[in-house]
Every structure is written in structure tokens, then in C-alpha cells.
């Protein structure tokens, strides 16, 4: 996405920009794969990369699902993670596919390697 304002801003301010290609959320269809989720989570928990900015096309479903996974790693209860998500999503509800993805997620390779202290 060369020339996009965000890319230009990052380049001008010596900020690492990483783009994960994920489709647009549609009801009943979660575009995030376990592999992409794991790769993003590994970045989120790497304190050397902080601060971080995470965003998706709409700023809700894909980002929200990833943050629910982060909360799961931080030992939040599933209901607490979903409650936080619901504060930001239109309609105030987690789609069934999102809930199942978060509940079942275990990572794909050797699992997400947790640092001694999570951010």
C-alpha cells in the first residue's frame, strides 16, 4: 500500500509498519485464520514492539477478535473479554463464529510463546 498516508507517516517517523491481509468480516464468516491470529498475537505480546497500534477495515470485528485472543492469553475470562468487545461493536454482540474462534483458539504451530510478563 505504498503511498498510503499511514505508510508514509510510519516511514517518516521511523515506525515499523506491518500489514496482515485479512478479508472484511461478514456475518457468519470470520476471515482471520489461526495462523494469522498467532502471528499477530506474537507481535502483540512482544514488549520490544510497544507501543502498538492495531486496526482493521472497520476497526471492530477483526481487531476485536484479536484483542479477545490477547485477553485470553492475559487470563481474562471468556465472558470478560467478550464483554469488552461488545462495548465497541455495533449491536453490542459477539457473532457466534467469533466466539467459537476465540474459545477454540490454541495456536497453530507450537502455540504462542508467552514472555515472562505480558504487556
C-alpha positions as CSV (number, residue, x, y, z in Angstrom):
1,X,0.0,0.0,0.0
2,X,2.9,2.3,-0.9
3,X,2.0,6.0,-0.8
4,X,-0.9,5.5,1.6
5,X,-1.0,8.1,4.4
6,X,-0.4,5.6,7.2
7,X,2.6,4.0,5.4
8,X,4.0,7.4,4.7
9,X,3.5,8.5,8.3
10,X,5.3,5.4,9.6
11,X,8.2,5.8,7.2
12,X,8.6,9.5,8.1
13,X,8.6,8.7,11.9
14,X,10.7,5.5,11.9
15,X,7.8,3.4,12.9
16,X,7.6,-0.3,11.8
17,X,4.5,-0.9,9.7
18,X,3.3,-4.5,9.4
19,X,0.2,-5.3,7.3
20,X,-1.6,-8.6,7.6
21,X,-4.0,-9.2,4.8
22,X,-7.3,-10.3,6.3
23,X,-10.7,-10.1,4.5
24,X,-13.6,-8.0,5.6
25,X,-15.8,-9.5,8.3
26,X,-19.2,-10.8,7.1
27,X,-21.8,-12.2,9.4
28,X,-21.2,-16.0,9.7
29,X,-17.8,-15.7,8.1
30,X,-14.7,-15.0,10.1
31,X,-11.8,-14.0,7.8
32,X,-9.0,-14.4,10.4
33,X,-7.1,-17.7,10.1
34,X,-5.5,-19.3,13.2
35,X,-2.0,-18.8,11.6
36,X,-2.6,-15.0,11.1
37,X,-4.0,-14.8,14.6
38,X,-1.0,-16.4,16.0
39,X,1.4,-14.2,14.1
40,X,-0.4,-11.1,15.2
41,X,-0.5,-12.3,18.8
42,X,3.2,-12.9,18.8
43,X,3.7,-9.3,17.8
44,X,1.2,-8.0,20.4
45,X,3.0,-9.7,23.3
46,X,6.5,-8.7,22.2
47,X,7.3,-5.8,24.5
48,X,10.1,-4.7,22.2
49,X,7.4,-3.7,19.7
50,X,5.4,-1.5,22.1
51,X,3.6,0.8,21.7
52,X,1.5,-0.8,19.1
53,X,-1.5,0.3,17.0
54,X,-3.9,-2.4,15.7
55,X,-6.6,-1.6,13.3
56,X,-8.8,-3.3,10.6
57,X,-11.0,-2.0,7.9
58,X,-13.9,-1.3,10.2
59,X,-12.0,-1.2,13.4
60,X,-14.3,-3.7,15.2
61,X,-14.6,-7.4,14.2
62,X,-11.1,-8.4,13.1
63,X,-9.4,-6.2,15.6
64,X,-11.8,-7.1,18.3
65,X,-11.3,-10.8,17.8
66,X,-7.6,-10.4,18.0
67,X,-7.9,-8.4,21.2
68,X,-10.2,-11.0,22.7
69,X,-7.4,-13.6,21.9
70,X,-4.9,-11.3,23.7
71,X,-7.2,-11.0,26.7
72,X,-7.5,-14.8,26.7
73,X,-3.7,-15.0,26.9
74,X,-3.8,-12.5,29.7
75,X,-6.0,-14.9,31.6
76,X,-9.2,-12.9,31.3
77,X,-12.4,-15.0,31.4
78,X,-14.0,-15.5,28.1
79,X,-17.1,-13.6,29.3
80,X,-15.0,-10.6,30.4
81,X,-13.1,-10.5,27.0
82,X,-16.5,-10.7,25.2
83,X,-18.0,-8.0,27.4
84,X,-15.1,-5.6,26.5
85,X,-15.6,-6.5,22.8
86,X,-19.4,-5.8,23.0
87,X,-18.8,-2.2,24.2
88,X,-17.3,-1.4,20.8
89,X,-19.3,-3.4,18.3
90,X,-22.5,-2.2,16.6
91,X,-25.3,-4.2,18.0
92,X,-23.4,-5.0,21.2
93,X,-23.0,-8.7,20.5
94,X,-20.2,-11.1,19.6
95,X,-21.0,-13.2,16.5
96,X,-21.2,-16.9,17.0
97,X,-18.2,-17.5,14.7
98,X,-16.1,-15.0,16.6
99,X,-16.9,-16.5,20.0
100,X,-16.2,-20.1,18.7
101,X,-12.9,-18.9,17.2
102,X,-11.7,-17.3,20.5
103,X,-12.9,-20.2,22.6
104,X,-11.2,-22.9,20.4
105,X,-8.0,-21.0,19.5
106,X,-4.9,-22.8,20.7
107,X,-2.4,-21.5,18.1
108,X,-1.3,-23.4,15.0
109,X,2.5,-24.0,15.2
110,X,3.9,-24.8,18.6
111,X,1.4,-22.4,20.3
112,X,2.0,-18.8,21.1
113,X,5.2,-18.5,23.2
114,X,4.4,-16.3,26.2
115,X,7.0,-14.0,27.6
116,X,7.7,-14.0,31.3
117,X,5.4,-10.9,31.6
118,X,2.6,-10.0,29.3
119,X,2.1,-6.3,28.3
